[in-house]
Amino acid sequence: MESVENMDDWGNYILGFAFFFASHSLPTRPAIKSRLVKWLGAAGFTLAYSALSTFALIVLILVARDAPHVTVWEWADWQNHIALTGMCVAVVLVALTLGRPNPLSFGGWGHDRYDPDRAGIIGWVRHPLLLALLIWSLSHLLPNGDLAHVIMFGCFALFSLLGGKLIDRRKKRQLGVEEWTRLSRTKRAFTPTLNGGVRIVIGLLLYGLIIWAHEPVIGISPLP
């Protein structure tokens, strides 16, 4: 590994990380969240939080791109194919998840409509957004072998692995162990629906849009 450069050169990177974690942790604190939900409504809070999270992620990606380059492992052309495949899976998974009722995890709304016997994708994966984050992180970790990106994507992967246990603990406390246990006893069933098909198509279109916008927004083409 090359020597790490002056810490002053990493200032924006550190600030980007601080902004990212602050934007994700502060709005979810019970006292702050309750006020925001009261002001924006449940759906409004989810949309606003998603927008803020996306903005903070873009900022972090940009400061990681501009951080001093310290090589941890060398790039190879085949690594991009892994990233492209993983991203397709992650984006479709997000499309299948967003907006669905899921009282066992974060995101979604209309939790009163949740039925553990007809949980859809929640029946297979309790925290599908965390799984999408894990796939996204590992897919991008491989072709980005410089220190700034290894730290960033490594932290995302670690958070996605540990986040499920933290959310389960919080939800058990909020719902009560008995209710959480009842809701978590989901049935795994593969039942094709029109809604699911539309979501997959939307996910693939969004994936294409991300590939198209990756170079002008991030500054790097994801194509081999």
N, C-alpha and C positions, 0 to 999 in steps of 0.2 A: 504493500500500500504506500502511496506517495505521502510525504509529510503534509500534515494539515496546516493550512495557511493561517495568517494572522486572524485572531478572533474578531477583529473589527470587520473583516471581510464577510463574516457570517452574521452580522448584525440584522440584516433584513430577514434572513432565514429564521433566526431566533424569534424576531418579532412576528413573522408570519405564523410560526407555530403557536406563539402565545395568543394571537388573535383567533386562530382556528379553535383552540381548546376553550377559550373564553366564550366564543360565539356558540359553542355546543353545550357548555356546562351551565352558564349563567341563566339562559332562558328556561332551563329545565328544573331549576331550583323551585321547590314547592311554593314558596311565598311569591316569587317573581312570576312563575308560570300561572298561578291562579289569577293574578291580576291581568296578565296578558290574555288569558282565555276569556276572562270576564269582559275585557275590552274588545277583543277581536272575534270571539266565538271560537269553538273547538276547531272547525274547519279552517277559519282564518288564521288561527295560531299555527296549525299544521302547515299551511301554505307559506306563511311568513317564515317559519322556522326552516322549512325546506329551502326557501330562497336564500336565507342568510347562510345556511350550511353550504349550499352550492357556491355562493360567492366566496366564502371563507376557504373552501377547497381550491377554487381557482387561484385565489391569492397565494395560497401555500404552494401550489404547483408552480406558479410563476417565480416565486422567490427561490424555490428549490432549483429551478432551471438556471437561475442567475447566480447561484451560490458557487464558491470556488470548486473546481473540479478535482476531486481526489479519487483516483481509480481504485476500486475494490476488486472487480473482475472485468475482463475484456468483453466487449459486445460482439455478438455473432449474428449473422443474418437470420438463422433459424429461430432465434429467440422472438423475433417479431411475429412469427406464425403462432407461437404459443400465446402471445399477448392478444392477437386479433381473435383467436378462438375463444379464449377466456372472457374477453370483453363482450363478445356476442352472447355468451351464456349469461353473464352478469346483467346485461341490459335487458334481456328478455325476462330474467327473473324479477327485476325491478318492475317491469311493465305488468307482470302477472300479480304483483304484490300491492302496488300503490293504490290507495283508496279502499282496499278491502278491510272489513272489520277484523281486528286482531287485538283483543284485550290483553293478550299474553305478551305483547311486545310493544315497540314504539311505532309510531306512524299509523296511518289508517284512521277511519272514523266510522260512525254508525255501529259502534260496538254492541248496541242492543240487538242488532240483527245477526250477531255471531251465533252459529250453531256448530258445536263440536262434531256432530254427526255429518255435517256438510261444510267442513272447514276449507275445502279446496286445497290450495297449496300449503296452507297452514297445517293441514293434517300430516304433511310430509316434513315440513321444516317450520319449527316454531318461530324462528327469527330469520325469515328469508332475506331481509335487507342486510343483516349482518353476514349472511352467507354470500350475498352479492358483493359486499365490501371485501370479504376475504378473497373471493375469486379475482376481483379487480386488483387488489393489492398484490397478490402473488403473481398475477399475469404481468403486471407492470414492474415488479421487482426484478424479474429475470433479465429483461433487456436494458435495465437502468442500473448498471453496476458501479456508479459513482457514489461516494459517501453520502451526499445530501439526499439522494433518492433512496438509497438503501435504508437510511434512518427513517425517512418519511413513510415509505411503503411498508417497512418492517413494523413501524408503530401502528399503522392501520391494520395490518394482519394480526398483530398481537391484540389490539383492541377488539377486533371482530371475534377472536377466539375466546377472550375473557368476558366480553360484553354480555353474552347470553346468560352467564351465571349471575352477573350483577343485575340484569333486568329481571331474571327469575326471582331473585331475592327481594327486589323492590316490589314486584307484582304480588308476590305471596303476602307481603306486608300490607299492601293496599287492598287486595281482594279478600284476604284471609286464605289460609292453607286449604280449607275444605272447598271453597269456590274455585280457587286456582287449580286444584286437582281435578275437579269436575270439568272445567273448561279445557284442561290440557289432555284429557282422554279423548283425543281426536281419532277419527276413522280415516285410514289411508285408502282413498279410492280414486281411480283414474276415470273421470267422467267428462269426456269432451263436451264443451258448451260453446255457444255462439260468442258469449262474453270472453271466454278464454281464448278462442281463436282470434277475435278482434285484438285482444291484448298482445298476443304473440306478433301479429302483423304490425301493431304500433311499435312494439319493441324492436322489431327488425328495421322499421323505418327510422326509429330513433338511433339505432346502431349505425345505419348508413349516414345519418346526419352527423353523428359524432366523428366518424371516420373522415367525412368531408371537412368538418370544421377544426379537426385536430391541429393541422399544420398552421392555419391562419391564427388560431387562438393560442395554442401552446407553443408554436414555433418549431415543432418537429413532426415530420410525417410518420404516421404509424405503419405505412406500407413497406414491405421488404424492398 
